[in-house]
Amino acid sequence: MTGALRHAWDRLSIYLPVLLMGLLALGTWWLVRNAPHASEDRPASALRHEPDYEMTNFSVKSFDALGRLQSEVRGEVGRHYPDTDTLEIEAVRLHSLSANGRLVRATADRALSNADGSEVQLHGNAVVVREIQGQGAGAARPPALEFRGEFLHAWPKQERVSSNQPVTLMRGKDRFTADSMEYDNLEQVLHLRGRVRGVLASGR
């Protein structure tokens, strides 16, 4: 019996590595099958409408390629919202030069501006003033064009102003009021809608 057992063991030892590899492969397959699956990639959660930084008593200036001042925004408090890339400003003061060099000034209790200041929504005691250039050397400067209302939507560089709320338009002593307005200086178009009233001062 001893010889027979030894002979059997010798034959078994030949196949032992193959058996061990088979058991190892079986164990690996079992582990892979029963391991918890990695969670599916979830879409990044939407950014909350919360400011990522805040400024107080600030001034932001932008310049052209030649270093000339193009616009300046001042405010008591400014909050930047990364989800919309907008700047909310309290007690805003805006100065901007249009493409042909005309100055546009704006003030309001609160404003919402895009990243480069080319589009500004003015809320509360909103005023937009567009300076008029003189007709020549020594000529008197024409009166500025002024818009007033509780809400004004301005595109300073494009010289556009609109509002879906009551507005007052003034130039010198001339005065117009309307329920809503769209003004495009480059196209020389003014639309006054709703209850429109106007007062034209005498030329004398």
Rosetta silent file (secondary structure, phi, psi, omega in degrees, C-alpha in Angstrom):
SEQUENCE: MTGALRHAWDRLSIYLPVLLMGLLALGTWWLVRNAPHASEDRPASALRHEPDYEMTNFSVKSFDALGRLQSEVRGEVGRHYPDTDTLEIEAVRLHSLSANGRLVRATADRALSNADGSEVQLHGNAVVVREIQGQGAGAARPPALEFRGEFLHAWPKQERVSSNQPVTLMRGKDRFTADSMEYDNLEQVLHLRGRVRGVLASGR
SCORE:     score description
SCORE:     0.000 S_00000001
   1 L     0.000  -35.849 -178.413    0.000    0.000    0.000 S_00000001
   2 H   -63.332  -42.556  179.007    2.808    2.361    0.750 S_00000001
   3 H   -65.430  -39.584  179.839    4.209    1.971   -2.722 S_00000001
   4 H   -65.561  -41.631  178.595    0.797    2.405   -4.294 S_00000001
   5 H   -63.610  -40.519 -179.629    0.119    5.606   -2.291 S_00000001
   6 H   -64.660  -40.301 -179.825    3.529    6.964   -3.216 S_00000001
   7 H   -64.452  -41.364  178.710    2.888    6.214   -6.880 S_00000001
   8 H   -64.369  -41.613  179.203   -0.517    7.923   -6.699 S_00000001
   9 H   -63.201  -39.704  178.727    0.987   10.948   -4.977 S_00000001
  10 H   -62.801  -39.878  179.330    3.696   11.221   -7.627 S_00000001
  11 H   -69.452  -37.988  179.598    1.049   11.228  -10.374 S_00000001
  12 H   -66.711  -36.504 -178.365   -1.059   13.762   -8.468 S_00000001
  13 H   -64.811  -23.882  177.582    1.896   16.082   -7.978 S_00000001
  14 H   -66.793  -40.170 -176.798    2.241   16.301  -11.757 S_00000001
  15 H   -91.937   -2.878 -176.232   -1.250   17.807  -12.088 S_00000001
  16 H   -60.306  -44.443  178.729   -1.114   19.822   -8.854 S_00000001
  17 H   -59.814  -39.187  179.893    0.060   23.112  -10.488 S_00000001
  18 H   -64.805  -41.480  178.856   -2.745   22.872  -13.073 S_00000001
  19 H   -63.287  -41.795  179.914   -5.298   22.264  -10.316 S_00000001
  20 H   -64.487  -40.699  178.723   -4.006   25.209   -8.300 S_00000001
  21 H   -65.124  -37.484  177.269   -4.161   27.533  -11.321 S_00000001
  22 H   -64.318  -43.995  177.689   -7.709   26.374  -11.984 S_00000001
  23 H   -62.618  -38.904  178.988   -8.718   27.076   -8.396 S_00000001
  24 H   -64.161  -43.501  178.857   -7.043   30.501   -8.572 S_00000001
  25 H   -64.109  -39.932  178.712   -8.906   31.374  -11.782 S_00000001
  26 H   -64.101  -41.045  178.652  -12.184   30.193  -10.258 S_00000001
  27 H   -65.694  -39.848  178.655  -11.583   32.296   -7.148 S_00000001
  28 H   -63.436  -43.726  178.850  -10.742   35.362   -9.251 S_00000001
  29 H   -61.163  -39.941 -179.535  -13.937   34.933  -11.301 S_00000001
  30 H   -65.620  -40.896 -179.767  -15.998   34.627   -8.097 S_00000001
  31 H   -65.426  -42.486 -179.848  -14.462   37.799   -6.650 S_00000001
  32 H   -63.601  -40.831 -177.056  -15.098   39.805   -9.829 S_00000001
  33 H   -68.384  -35.087 -174.792  -18.689   38.616  -10.012 S_00000001
  34 H   -98.777   -4.718  178.276  -19.469   39.398   -6.382 S_00000001
  35 L   -70.395  145.490  178.559  -17.500   42.623   -5.998 S_00000001
  36 L   -64.169  137.304 -179.085  -19.694   45.764   -5.750 S_00000001
  37 L   -74.692  143.765  176.083  -20.003   47.562   -9.098 S_00000001
  38 L   -64.793  136.121 -179.118  -18.545   51.031   -9.415 S_00000001
  39 L   -63.216  143.753  179.750  -21.278   53.610   -9.349 S_00000001
  40 L   -64.594  147.524  178.960  -22.111   55.106  -12.692 S_00000001
  41 L   -61.128  125.970  179.344  -20.650   58.491  -13.386 S_00000001
  42 L   -96.000  142.391  177.872  -23.120   61.079  -12.214 S_00000001
  43 L   -63.110  144.739 -179.863  -23.426   64.384  -14.013 S_00000001
  44 L   -58.474  135.074 -179.269  -21.806   67.260  -12.194 S_00000001
  45 L   -64.577  144.152 -178.428  -24.333   68.981   -9.988 S_00000001
  46 L   -64.676  143.044  177.983  -25.501   72.345  -11.281 S_00000001
  47 L   -65.440  137.355  175.774  -23.835   75.374   -9.801 S_00000001
  48 L   -78.437  153.099  178.741  -25.953   77.127   -7.232 S_00000001
  49 L   -81.072   75.330 -179.921  -26.756   80.780   -7.722 S_00000001
  50 L  -132.345  141.172 -178.647  -24.405   81.872   -4.977 S_00000001
  51 L   -68.558  142.372  176.206  -21.609   84.471   -5.181 S_00000001
  52 L   -97.810  -15.223  170.738  -18.047   83.176   -5.265 S_00000001
  53 E  -156.904  162.185 -177.160  -16.569   86.540   -4.270 S_00000001
  54 E  -137.855  142.862  178.743  -17.682   89.964   -3.056 S_00000001
  55 E  -124.781  150.737  176.151  -16.184   93.439   -3.389 S_00000001
  56 E  -128.250  140.994 -179.783  -16.889   96.648   -1.488 S_00000001
  57 E    45.667   60.102 -171.107  -16.351  100.240   -2.653 S_00000001
  58 E  -112.464  166.807  174.718  -14.788   98.957   -5.841 S_00000001
  59 E  -143.624  129.159  178.409  -13.981  100.187   -9.335 S_00000001
  60 E  -119.178  124.322 -178.453  -13.497   98.001  -12.405 S_00000001
  61 E  -117.813  147.701  174.281  -11.926   99.530  -15.535 S_00000001
  62 E  -127.570  146.821 -174.847  -11.452   98.143  -19.023 S_00000001
  63 E  -128.439  155.850  176.405   -9.051   99.416  -21.698 S_00000001
  64 L   -85.267 -175.761 -176.285   -8.657   98.959  -25.437 S_00000001
  65 L   -63.806  -21.918  179.326   -5.565   97.566  -27.179 S_00000001
  66 L   -94.172    4.975  177.881   -3.943  101.026  -27.093 S_00000001
  67 L    84.246   11.477  179.044   -4.471  101.398  -23.357 S_00000001
  68 L   -85.535  139.728 -179.101   -7.316  103.902  -23.614 S_00000001
  69 E   -65.150  127.029  179.616  -10.045  103.720  -21.010 S_00000001
  70 E  -105.367  -37.344  179.912  -13.212  102.208  -22.487 S_00000001
  71 E  -157.083  156.378  176.573  -15.436  101.739  -19.461 S_00000001
  72 E  -143.904  132.942  177.996  -15.501  102.038  -15.696 S_00000001
  73 E  -121.116  125.667  176.628  -17.943  100.504  -13.234 S_00000001
  74 E  -118.407  150.547  177.881  -18.115  101.682   -9.637 S_00000001
  75 E  -163.801  159.309  176.673  -20.238  100.334   -6.825 S_00000001
  76 E   -77.018  -40.142  178.751  -20.614  100.109   -3.073 S_00000001
  77 E  -139.981  135.177  176.633  -20.981   96.313   -3.125 S_00000001
  78 E  -130.464  134.981  179.018  -20.375   93.872   -5.957 S_00000001
  79 E  -127.170  128.188  179.414  -21.109   90.121   -5.994 S_00000001
  80 E   -98.569  132.295  179.444  -20.002   87.764   -8.740 S_00000001
  81 E  -111.123  111.391 -174.833  -22.169   84.738   -9.585 S_00000001
  82 L   -68.673  -26.630 -177.670  -20.194   82.001  -11.391 S_00000001
  83 L   -67.031  -30.779  178.758  -23.257   80.092  -12.652 S_00000001
  84 L  -114.278   -3.331 -177.055  -24.306   83.027  -14.853 S_00000001
  85 L    51.578   48.611  179.213  -20.948   84.882  -14.940 S_00000001
  86 E  -121.725  159.980  179.675  -22.729   88.069  -13.905 S_00000001
  87 E  -120.072  121.379  176.519  -21.913   90.847  -11.466 S_00000001
  88 E   -97.632  127.992 -170.960  -24.595   92.230   -9.167 S_00000001
  89 E  -127.026  134.557  173.957  -23.800   95.765   -8.045 S_00000001
  90 E  -101.091  138.819 -178.521  -25.337   97.999   -5.409 S_00000001
  91 E    53.323   62.303 -173.303  -25.256  101.786   -5.914 S_00000001
  92 E   -84.229  145.573  173.282  -23.770  101.438   -9.384 S_00000001
  93 E  -134.474  120.875 -174.339  -22.039  104.190  -11.374 S_00000001
  94 E  -123.969  134.895  171.562  -21.125  103.379  -14.970 S_00000001
  95 E  -126.841  131.851 -178.932  -19.105  105.283  -17.570 S_00000001
  96 E  -145.897  142.750  175.413  -18.635  103.839  -21.053 S_00000001
  97 E  -102.155  129.887  177.343  -17.341  105.076  -24.402 S_00000001
  98 L   -74.950  177.268 -177.382  -19.173  103.915  -27.512 S_00000001
  99 L   -60.838  -31.249  179.871  -17.334  102.837  -30.673 S_00000001
 100 L   -97.179   14.151  172.750  -17.396  106.421  -32.010 S_00000001
 101 L    88.923    5.713  178.741  -16.224  107.916  -28.715 S_00000001
 102 L   -78.583  141.096 -176.801  -19.535  109.121  -27.294 S_00000001
 103 E   -89.010  133.723  174.355  -19.820  108.977  -23.528 S_00000001
 104 E  -120.777  126.803  178.095  -22.627  107.043  -21.860 S_00000001
 105 E  -117.092  145.063  179.821  -23.227  107.423  -18.126 S_00000001
 106 E  -146.254  144.857  175.498  -25.578  105.343  -15.989 S_00000001
 107 E  -140.188  154.518  177.280  -26.576  105.172  -12.328 S_00000001
 108 E  -170.063  164.079  175.519  -29.018  103.021  -10.346 S_00000001
 109 E   -66.977  -35.290 -177.882  -29.702  101.586   -6.916 S_00000001
 110 E  -150.923  147.868 -179.914  -28.787   98.134   -8.209 S_00000001
 111 E  -141.817  153.901  174.108  -27.460   96.675  -11.439 S_00000001
 112 E  -125.725  117.026 -174.377  -26.852   93.307  -13.022 S_00000001
 113 E  -118.923  147.521  172.717  -23.991   93.280  -15.527 S_00000001
 114 L   -77.492 -177.368 -169.274  -22.528   90.601  -17.772 S_00000001
 115 L   -60.720  -40.375 -175.450  -18.827   89.752  -17.657 S_00000001
 116 L  -101.241    6.284  177.076  -17.535   92.555  -19.904 S_00000001
 117 L    74.507   11.439 -179.433  -20.067   95.228  -18.949 S_00000001
 118 L   -80.003  -13.682  177.891  -21.517   95.403  -22.471 S_00000001
 119 L  -137.354  124.058 -174.739  -25.020   94.640  -21.153 S_00000001
 120 E  -134.364  130.432  173.128  -26.374   96.126  -17.933 S_00000001
 121 E  -102.986  122.357 -175.761  -29.782   95.870  -16.281 S_00000001
 122 E  -107.358  129.729 -176.948  -30.453   98.863  -14.030 S_00000001
 123 E  -125.835  132.894  174.739  -33.008   98.634  -11.214 S_00000001
 124 E    79.052  111.409  179.417  -34.312  101.401   -8.966 S_00000001
 125 E    50.587   44.068 -176.437  -33.882  105.108   -9.786 S_00000001
 126 E   -76.812  135.745  178.477  -32.208  104.111  -13.043 S_00000001
 127 E  -137.729  130.497  172.879  -30.711  106.891  -15.173 S_00000001
 128 E  -125.333  127.127 -178.503  -28.870  106.593  -18.496 S_00000001
 129 E  -122.259  125.697  176.668  -27.334  109.713  -20.061 S_00000001
 130 E  -111.686  116.851  179.868  -25.860  109.785  -23.562 S_00000001
 131 L   -71.641  142.876  178.749  -23.722  112.825  -24.278 S_00000001
 132 L  -104.757  130.020  179.370  -24.214  114.477  -27.681 S_00000001
 133 L   -74.614  149.407  176.065  -21.154  115.675  -29.573 S_00000001
 134 L   -67.855  163.648 -176.645  -20.978  119.244  -30.859 S_00000001
 135 L   -83.256  -13.799 -179.312  -21.381  119.930  -34.582 S_00000001
 136 L   177.831  179.465 -178.779  -17.981  121.539  -35.021 S_00000001
 137 L   -63.703  129.435  178.421  -15.197  123.565  -33.444 S_00000001
 138 L    82.161   -8.258 -179.401  -16.625  126.267  -31.250 S_00000001
 139 L   -75.181  145.295  178.166  -20.179  125.008  -31.673 S_00000001
 140 L   -66.886  139.652  179.791  -22.315  124.761  -28.563 S_00000001
 141 L   -72.725  129.136  177.915  -22.715  121.205  -27.343 S_00000001
 142 L   -63.136  154.988  179.389  -26.270  119.914  -27.847 S_00000001
 143 L   -64.023  148.641 -179.547  -28.105  118.862  -24.681 S_00000001
 144 L   -70.041  156.525  175.795  -27.570  115.292  -23.548 S_00000001
 145 E   -96.908  125.172 -172.351  -30.192  112.612  -24.068 S_00000001
 146 E  -126.362  134.406  177.451  -31.407  111.276  -20.721 S_00000001
 147 E  -117.254  137.568  178.616  -33.530  108.241  -19.832 S_00000001
 148 E  -134.880  145.033  177.405  -35.120  107.696  -16.419 S_00000001
 149 E   175.949  174.960  177.072  -37.164  104.864  -14.935 S_00000001
 150 E   -80.686  -18.217  175.141  -37.317  102.151  -12.325 S_00000001
 151 E  -145.056  128.070  174.354  -35.871   99.697  -14.838 S_00000001
 152 E  -135.038  134.539  177.747  -33.597  100.334  -17.813 S_00000001
 153 E  -108.223  115.748 -171.583  -31.823   97.732  -19.923 S_00000001
 154 E  -120.979  141.275  170.255  -28.700   99.263  -21.469 S_00000001
 155 E  -120.497   85.933 -170.088  -26.106   98.186  -24.038 S_00000001
 156 H   -56.747  -45.544 -176.215  -23.642  101.106  -23.688 S_00000001
 157 H   -68.528  -29.489  178.674  -21.244  100.206  -26.521 S_00000001
 158 H   -91.062   -2.045  179.156  -24.113   99.617  -28.943 S_00000001
 159 L    55.971   48.216  177.914  -25.879  102.783  -27.758 S_00000001
 160 E  -122.053  142.403  176.410  -29.119  100.940  -27.076 S_00000001
 161 E  -140.977  136.425  176.121  -31.558  101.402  -24.189 S_00000001
 162 E  -144.017  164.626  176.551  -34.887   99.654  -23.618 S_00000001
 163 E  -160.827  142.141  173.340  -37.443   99.162  -20.872 S_00000001
 164 L  -101.855   15.883  178.625  -40.696   97.260  -20.403 S_00000001
 165 L  -126.885  166.461 -178.653  -41.685   99.649  -17.615 S_00000001
 166 L   -55.054  138.170 -177.447  -42.673  103.360  -17.565 S_00000001
 167 E  -135.758  160.033  173.008  -39.863  105.652  -18.659 S_00000001
 168 E  -124.915  131.306  179.743  -39.120  109.337  -19.056 S_00000001
 169 E  -115.682  127.157 -177.396  -37.022  110.627  -21.948 S_00000001
 170 E  -131.656  141.330  171.781  -35.512  114.113  -21.728 S_00000001
 171 E  -144.812  106.806 -172.032  -33.359  116.235  -24.015 S_00000001
 172 L    63.871 -125.434  179.208  -32.867  119.770  -22.825 S_00000001
 173 L   -94.823   -4.302  175.924  -36.350  121.038  -21.975 S_00000001
 174 E   -75.774  141.609 -174.083  -38.105  118.493  -24.202 S_00000001
 175 E  -146.330  132.881  177.553  -39.730  115.695  -22.242 S_00000001
 176 E  -131.813  146.499  173.700  -41.547  112.466  -23.183 S_00000001
 177 E  -129.048  151.732 -179.550  -43.077  109.712  -21.077 S_00000001
 178 E  -158.161  164.491  178.587  -44.234  106.240  -22.134 S_00000001
 179 L   -79.342  -25.138  175.870  -45.167  102.840  -20.706 S_00000001
 180 E  -158.167  166.956 -171.890  -42.261  101.152  -22.479 S_00000001
 181 E  -157.855  150.297  168.542  -39.468  102.102  -24.835 S_00000001
 182 E  -138.163  127.761 -178.138  -36.810  100.894  -27.249 S_00000001
 183 E  -130.986  129.225  177.504  -34.022  103.211  -28.386 S_00000001
 184 E  -131.007  104.483 -176.464  -31.253  102.442  -30.891 S_00000001
 185 L   -70.044  -36.680 -178.268  -28.998  105.397  -31.589 S_00000001
 186 L   -64.301  -34.871  177.232  -26.959  103.678  -34.305 S_00000001
 187 L   -91.194   -4.854 -178.750  -30.139  102.967  -36.262 S_00000001
 188 L    55.667   48.101 -178.002  -31.650  106.323  -35.222 S_00000001
 189 E  -126.762  131.635  175.677  -34.840  104.583  -34.087 S_00000001
 190 E  -130.521  123.675  176.367  -36.972  105.364  -31.020 S_00000001
 191 E  -114.352  120.956  173.031  -40.117  103.398  -30.162 S_00000001
 192 E  -112.860  129.732 -174.354  -42.385  104.719  -27.389 S_00000001
 193 E  -124.448  162.504  178.695  -45.323  102.481  -26.489 S_00000001
 194 L    81.680 -143.338  178.689  -48.405  102.633  -24.302 S_00000001
 195 L   -80.238  102.319 -176.262  -49.559  105.972  -22.960 S_00000001
 196 L  -102.362  127.863  177.098  -47.168  108.371  -24.658 S_00000001
 197 E  -131.576  144.492 -179.482  -47.081  112.035  -23.635 S_00000001
 198 E  -143.020  149.014  176.271  -44.679  114.718  -24.789 S_00000001
 199 E  -130.408  118.815  178.138  -43.764  118.319  -24.124 S_00000001
 200 L  -104.370  123.108 -179.406  -41.654  120.208  -26.700 S_00000001
 201 L   -72.715  150.416  178.612  -40.053  123.406  -25.463 S_00000001
 202 L   -66.439  144.406 -179.625  -40.353  126.520  -27.606 S_00000001
 203 L   -76.531   -9.004 -179.025  -37.350  127.248  -29.801 S_00000001
 204 L   -77.251    0.000    0.000  -37.343  130.902  -28.775 S_00000001
